[in-house]
């Protein structure tokens, strides 16, 4: 399945660019990890890095609220599984 950046839930399955201007991440969920210590990384247009590390293989990882991300942002590491990032509908 390819990345899907439409709607209020971004579905991420691999590296790439999130083609949105500034967006607010309210949280998320990473499922389908294949090993302990896998790292998902996003770097935003302001140079800030957001990392999430898996706990165990196939153990869901809850992503906390990140707030505003300066877009477009680049997914530089997505080793396995699928991430759902939940975007804010407003301010």
Secondary structure, 3 states (H helix, E strand, C coil): CCCECCCCEEEECCCEEECCCCEEEEEEEEECCCCCCCEEEEECCCCCEEEEECCCCCCCEEECCCEEECCCEEEEECCCCEEEEEECCCC
